[in-house]
């Protein structure tokens, strides 16, 4: 059972690494051969064939579901056009800074010849003083919408929205067109899934009404109904740094604790009635009640991966108990693995999948099948030790950081949250028990105070680069070796197997070379430059919404993962939000020595930033054989708050090969560069001025630069229509190779004395679900 489940999981995982989906008819008959294997085969051969067929079965099953999801797509000709449709709000809406965001099940498309996927993700926006429509889960509405295919930025070490959307069968995203009035057709659609979402929304509203100004109300909402969006980025950062993030949302531990409480209560009451125990043994009755409670809590929480895994394991346990059979813990975990991946093949892409199954496997590894039972406190400490050691490899692989205070934080947070906060929160969800929410909030506030004290310690978290795959494999083996049962030889040797994850750093460029990465940040700009011993960041991309910006979503994970743990220089080319929106997040996470900017150094947005200097024409420095030179703005020009023409222009050179970063300069600045620096404009690669705006990239500038390659940093279907077709034609006539961040993802350039080498992330890491613009 265990080996079959692992082989099935490998097949599912392998499918998710494919660039294109395979043709299914050829594979299905082979996969089904596992049902026909003769028992007369030699055991080793039969086992090998069985596991091969299990892997093929997982591969084919995942491909079949993926094909079904991909078939339901938005035609290219209907992107960005008005479409009238009716349908049902399928999930409780979530607030963003200008309106609501929600999943919408399409029932009828009223626009002639339009084709729309069955499930889409919509946003509403306020228009001036006009409020966005008041929308609730389970309502039927008529909307006029504008849609596009799911499209995400593509960068190393960052999440993939397209995969997230495909997993949830969301095949288009867009917004409600507010110039056409939306119309509510039915207040309630009576279907179980919609009624459940309405209940979750009602509970969320009840919590906020009971705790209107409470600082941790959002955490209680997350613990009750799984709405993780209710927790701010600052609080998530605290939970991650202290290693308790698994507790502050619906986790398997909470579900197990709650089911265990009801199991114990039912068992205690049931066994006191001889009539009831004669009809059904107390243990079996308690198991039924426990699994029912687990199901109810899992559904209310949104049925995410940790909840699924726990529910399936508890169901397996209850089923074996009802059948009066014993089942090994490993078989329970294997059954849960098969069910989760059968229903959701994309689960293998989620960090929570690896952490949740890994954590439970570690608990079984250190506690199951042992002779004798130690004191519960000893066993609890043993499990905490196993979590601290055993999760090091996946945490470094997935997040590039470890909480050094996690054992201490979990020692008090687990009993406080799982045994007090969660039961009180769920009790407070019932009518008439609002007092329980206040009590839960007080307990949580005490827990948060302790977490802040731990986080303020000088060494609360270890942050580093992403280890190579072989070092992760070595680390997993080392952790298992350390945690092996007493008597296993040389357990301390496992520490040696852990060391490569910490000691093997990513390769840095050689002397006289640089690695430049033009990030895909949507409509904005961010470029990282790394030499042998130095690192520079040119702009920090846009601010998206709320707590999300390109700094915390893209730049910090990508820089850390590639081994950049500090910046020698940060250049903020000018003050537009699409160029400096991620600055605070970058400075908060990565130590920075110097900031160069064309923004007035007295500007309030620069308050508190370290070592700021004006970036001016004539600045020049060398790092490790790589020359950096600022060509613009002129030293005599006063800095202005919003002026594209004041953008810093940076030239990066190795020998006779050059890269030019131009910010948002327009034709007037280009004319100045042509007049003062005509001999310094030629570039092997040019990051196009102003994202390819028509007001930049004049014919004379393009001719003078004569780039072999040009990169347009533009958002997918952006409202400015960058890059402008006329600008693209100018570069094409020059014989320039066109690159676009919305089409190619992050562009990595290796620059040395021999020239440049390019890598487009969307090409080198293509997956079958990736959306690529045609233009």
C-alpha positions, -999 to 999 in steps of 0.1 A, spaced: 0 0 0 27 25 10 49 18 -20 19 19 -44 9 53 -30 44 67 -33 47 54 -69 13 70 -77 24 102 -62 56 102 -82 36 98 -114 14 127 -105 44 149 -96 62 139 -129 31 150 -149 33 185 -133 68 189 -146 58 185 -182 59 213 -208 30 198 -227 3 173 -219 8 138 -233 -16 120 -256 -37 99 -233 -51 70 -253 -16 53 -255 -10 55 -218 -42 44 -202 -41 7 -214 -5 4 -200 -16 19 -167 -44 -5 -163 -21 -35 -168 -15 -34 -130 -49 -50 -127 -40 -79 -149 -5 -88 -137 -4 -126 -132 4 -138 -97 27 -164 -111 54 -138 -119 85 -138 -97 78 -116 -67 105 -90 -75 94 -87 -111 57 -85 -102 64 -58 -75 85 -38 -100 58 -39 -127 31 -31 -101 50 0 -89 57 11 -125 20 7 -134 11 27 -102 33 56 -113 19 54 -148 -16 54 -134 -9 85 -113 6 102 -144 -24 94 -166 -49 103 -139 -33 138 -134 -31 143 -172 -68 134 -176 -79 159 -150 -55 186 -164 -69 181 -199 -105 185 -186 -96 218 -169 -76 232 -198 -104 225 -223 -126 250 -205 -107 282 -215 -114 318 -226 -109 323 -264 -83 349 -272 -107 371 -292 -129 376 -261 -101 389 -238 -107 425 -227 -142 428 -243 -175 434 -226 -194 402 -219 -228 401 -203 -235 370 -182 -254 356 -153 -242 332 -126 -238 326 -89 -212 340 -64 -195 307 -56 -173 318 -26 -175 343 1 -161 376 -14 -128 389 0 -120 425 5 -93 443 -14 -84 480 -12 -109 491 -38 -137 465 -37 -143 428 -36 -128 397 -52 -148 364 -56 -152 332 -76 -182 332 -99 -199 302 -115 -212 312 -149 -247 299 -158 -257 318 -189 -236 339 -214 -260 366 -228 -235 382 -253 -239 366 -287 -212 341 -297 -192 348 -266 -176 317 -248 -168 320 -211 -154 293 -188 -177 278 -162 -158 293 -132 -141 327 -133 -125 350 -107 -140 385 -106 -132 418 -89 -153 448 -83 -140 484 -80 -154 516 -68 -159 542 -95 -152 576 -79 -178 582 -51 -199 553 -64 -196 523 -41 -190 488 -55 -221 465 -55 -228 448 -23 -222 411 -31 -226 380 -10 -219 343 -14 -247 323 -30 -264 352 -48 -273 351 -85 -262 382 -104 -262 396 -139 -228 413 -147 -211 429 -176 -175 418 -173 -141 421 -190 -120 390 -188 -86 377 -196 -69 343 -193 -51 336 -160 -16 350 -163 11 353 -136 45 368 -134 72 342 -138 104 345 -117 127 321 -98 116 310 -63 82 326 -65 46 312 -66 27 305 -99 -8 320 -100 -16 302 -132 -11 268 -115 -31 280 -85 -60 290 -108 -59 258 -128 -60 237 -96 -92 256 -86 -106 254 -122 -106 291 -125 -101 296 -162 -105 334 -166 -100 364 -144 -114 399 -148 -135 426 -133 -171 438 -132 -175 467 -157 -190 493 -135 -204 515 -164 -232 489 -169 -253 484 -138 -250 450 -121 -283 433 -112 -290 409 -84 -314 382 -97 -318 359 -66 -307 365 -30 -300 328 -24 -293 299 -46 -302 267 -27 -273 244 -34 -252 229 -6 -219 244 -17 -233 279 -20 -252 276 13 -219 265 30 -201 295 16 -229 318 28 -226 303 63 -188 309 62 -194 345 52 -220 349 79 -196 336 105 -169 361 93 -193 390 96 -204 378 131 -167 377 142 -160 412 130 -192 425 146 -183 409 179 -147 421 178 -149 454 157 -115 469 168 -97 438 181 -62 436 165 -63 398 162 -99 393 150 -86 383 116 -66 354 131 -97 341 148 -116 343 115 -88 323 99 -89 297 127 -127 293 124 -133 294 86 -99 292 70 -99 327 56 -62 333 56 -66 366 38 -79 380 71 -44 378 85 -21 407 75 14 402 59 30 416 91 14 389 112 22 362 87 58 374 88 58 371 126 43 335 125 69 324 99 98 339 118 87 321 150 77 289 133 40 288 143 24 297 110 10 261 108 -11 269 139 -26 302 127 -49 287 101 -68 255 98 -43 228 104 -44 191 108 -35 195 145 -66 216 152 -89 192 134 -74 162 152 -76 179 186 -113 189 180 -122 154 167 -104 139 197 -123 160 222 -156 149 207 -144 113 205 -135 113 242 -167 130 252 -189 106 232 -170 76 245 -173 88 281 -211 93 277 -219 64 255 -203 37 277 -226 48 305 -257 34 287 -259 -4 285 -286 -1 259 -265 21 236 -234 0 240 -253 -32 231 -265 -16 199 -231 -1 190 -198 -3 209 -188 30 225 -155 32 206 -172 28 173 -199 54 182 -172 78 193 -152 72 161 -183 81 140 -189 113 160 -152 123 158 -150 119 120 -183 138 116 -169 167 136 -137 165 116 -158 167 83 -178 196 96 -148 216 106 -130 208 74 -159 220 53 -163 252 73 -126 258 69 -127 256 31 -113 220 28 -77 229 20 -49 204 18 -41 201 56 -78 196 63 -81 171 35 -51 151 46 -63 150 83 -99 142 74 -89 113 51 -66 99 78 -92 101 105 -118 85 81 -94 56 75 -88 52 112 -126 53 119 -132 28 90 -107 3 103 -122 7 138 -157 1 125 -145 -30 107 -126 -41 138 -93 -41 119 -59 -28 128 -41 -6 103 -5 6 104 0 44 107 20 43 74 -10 27 56 -33 55 70 -9 81 56 -7 63 23 -44 61 20 -47 98 26 -20 105 0 -39 85 -26 -72 102 -19 -57 138 -19 -38 133 -51 -67 116 -68 -90 146 -61 -63 173 -65 -33 163 -86 -19 199 -83 -15 195 -46 21 183 -52 29 219 -62 18 234 -29 43 239 0 16 229 24 13 195 8 50 186 15 50 202 49 17 186 61 25 151 49 61 154 59 52 165 95 28 136 100 53 111 85 79 124 110 55 120 139 49 84 129 86 78 123 96 88 159 66 75 178 49 46 160 57 9 166 78 16 196 82 -8 226 65 8 256 49 43 258 69 71 275 54 98 296 32 121 274 54 151 282 85 131 270 67 121 238 55 156 232 91 169 235 103 141 212 78 151 185 88 188 188 125 177 184 115 157 153 97 186 138 127 209 144 152 186 128 131 168 102 115 199 86 148 216 80 153 203 44 118 212 31 118 246 49 151 256 33 140 243 -1 106 260 0 112 292 20 150 296 24 146 302 61 144 285 95 129 297 128 155 291 155 129 298 182 103 275 167 107 247 194 102 272 222 73 290 204 55 258 196 59 246 232 35 272 244 16 281 212 3 246 205 -15 241 238 -27 277 239 -40 278 203 -52 242 198 -66 235 233 -79 270 242 -82 295 213 -96 271 187 -124 255 209 -133 290 222 -134 304 187 -157 277 174 -179 281 205 -180 318 198 -193 311 163 -226 298 178 -253 324 184 -253 337 219 -217 328 227 -199 360 216 -183 361 251 -162 331 240 -147 351 212 -136 378 236 -120 352 258 -103 335 228 -89 369 218 -74 375 252 -57 342 252 -45 348 217 -32 383 226 -11 367 254 3 342 229 11 370 205 29 390 232 52 360 238 58 355 201 68 391 197 93 387 225 108 357 208 109 375 175 128 404 190 157 381 200 189 388 180 189 354 163 153 343 160 155 332 124 181 317 100 178 331 64 199 318 35 201 308 -1 181 279 -17 202 247 -14 207 225 -46 185 195 -50 212 170 -41 219 188 -8 182 187 0 182 149 -6 213 146 16 196 167 43 165 145 43 186 114 48 206 131 75 175 142 94 161 106 93 195 93 104 195 117 134 159 108 144 164 70 140 155 48 170 179 45 199 205 19 191 208 29 155 246 32 148 263 66 145 232 88 147 254 119 151 267 112 115 234 126 102 246 161 111 273 158 84 246 150 59 228 182 69 258 205 64 258 207 25 224 225 27 241 253 46 276 253 32 271 249 -6 263 283 -19 250 292 -54 278 299 -79 286 336 -83 298 351 -115 335 349 -122 358 380 -123 351 402 -153 315 390 -156 280 398 -142 246 382 -140 218 405 -147 182 395 -141 153 416 -155 124 405 -133 89 400 -145 70 423 -121 41 431 -143 38 468 -153 70 481 -137 107 476 -135 132 458 -113 166 446 -124 192 428 -102 229 429 -111 253 404 -94 291 404 -98 316 381 -80 314 399 -47 288 426 -51 251 431 -58 229 459 -71 192 464 -76 179 488 -101 143 498 -91 119 476 -70 88 472 -92 52 481 -85 30 482 -54 1 458 -62 -25 462 -35 -28 462 3 2 444 18 13 429 -16 41 444 -36 68 432 -60 93 434 -31 78 408 -8 61 388 -36 90 386 -61 123 404 -53 130 392 -18 124 355 -25 143 356 -58 173 375 -43 175 352 -13 171 321 -33 199 330 -56 223 338 -27 220 376 -25 218 383 12 227 420 10 228 448 -15 258 471 -20 236 496 -39 199 502 -46 191 525 -74 156 541 -75 155 556 -109 126 580 -102 95 583 -81 68 564 -101 51 538 -80 57 511 -106 95 516 -100 97 520 -63 66 502 -50 86 473 -35 112 494 -18 100 492 18 98 454 16 132 451 1 149 473 27 131 455 55 143 421 44 177 428 28 205 449 43 214 477 19 245 499 20 237 528 -4 207 542 -21 211 562 -53 181 580 -66 169 610 -88 141 616 -62 146 646 -40 165 633 -9 141 653 13 111 635 -1 90 620 27 90 586 9 127 584 15 124 591 52 142 566 73 161 551 44 199 546 50 227 565 32 209 582 3 227 600 -25 216 616 -57 222 597 -88 239 620 -113 256 619 -147 293 612 -142 291 587 -114 312 557 -121 326 527 -102 341 492 -108 331 460 -91 351 428 -98 361 439 -134 326 452 -142 322 489 -149 291 508 -138 284 544 -151 254 567 -146 247 587 -178 216 606 -167 201 628 -151 225 658 -154 242 669 -122 228 704 -125 191 694 -126 170 697 -95 153 664 -85 116 663 -90 89 642 -75 73 627 -106 93 632 -138 101 604 -162 128 626 -178 148 625 -145 151 587 -145 185 574 -137 202 557 -167 228 531 -159 254 516 -183 269 482 -173 301 472 -192 325 443 -194 351 449 -220 334 459 -252 300 446 -242 274 468 -226 239 467 -211 218 499 -208 191 504 -181 170 535 -190 142 537 -165 113 558 -179 132 584 -199 114 599 -229 125 616 -261 139 648 -244 162 628 -223 171 605 -252 181 637 -271 204 648 -243 220 614 -242 225 615 -280 241 649 -277 264 642 -246 270 605 -247 266 593 -283 296 569 -279 281 553 -248 246 543 -261 256 512 -281 243 482 -262 243 444 -266 210 445 -246 188 475 -238 159 476 -213 136 497 -233 128 532 -220 94 536 -204 83 501 -210 80 507 -248 59 538 -246 53 558 -278 68 588 -261 102 571 -259 125 550 -281 129 577 -308 142 565 -342 175 582 -336 179 567 -301 172 532 -314 197 537 -342 224 549 -318 219 521 -293 216 495 -321 209 468 -295 211 432 -304 184 425 -278 157 447 -263 136 439 -232 101 454 -228 90 453 -191 53 454 -195 23 439 -177 1 414 -194 -27 432 -214 -18 464 -195 -41 494 -199 -13 515 -214 -9 491 -243 28 489 -238 49 482 -258 34 503 -285 34 485 -319 52 514 -336 81 512 -311 83 475 -315 86 480 -353 115 505 -348 135 478 -330 125 451 -354 137 472 -384 170 476 -366 173 438 -365 169 437 -327 157 405 -310 125 414 -290 120 401 -255 90 409 -233 86 402 -196 48 394 -200 56 368 -227 91 355 -216 90 360 -178 122 370 -160 152 375 -184 186 364 -171 216 378 -188 251 364 -183 276 392 -194 313 386 -198 342 395 -222 328 372 -248 293 388 -249 260 379 -234 239 347 -229 202 349 -224 177 327 -205 140 334 -206 124 319 -174 91 311 -190 109 291 -217 134 273 -196 108 265 -169 77 261 -191 48 241 -178 18 228 -197 -5 253 -180 16 284 -189 -2 311 -208 19 329 -234 7 361 -252 8 358 -289 20 394 -296 
